[in-house]
């Protein structure tokens, strides 16, 4: 899979995961964490347009990490 396709696939996964948490009540700083994740997602798109694929990939990876922390707190990630 080439870099651009990989980043776009990660953006799609982020969209799926962010939709998943829309139905839960965020507690404490979680709203801020989700907002930060969305900002990193936006940065991903910006750097993708600039053809800075390394930074773009780094941003989406960080966005997933932030969002996963919130998802983990609400048992939306299941260990198998």
Secondary structure, 3 states (H helix, E strand, C coil): CCHHHHHHHHHHHHHHHHHHHCCCCCCCCHHHHHHHHHHHHHHHHHHHHCCCHHHHHHHHHHHHHHHHHHHHHCCCCCCC
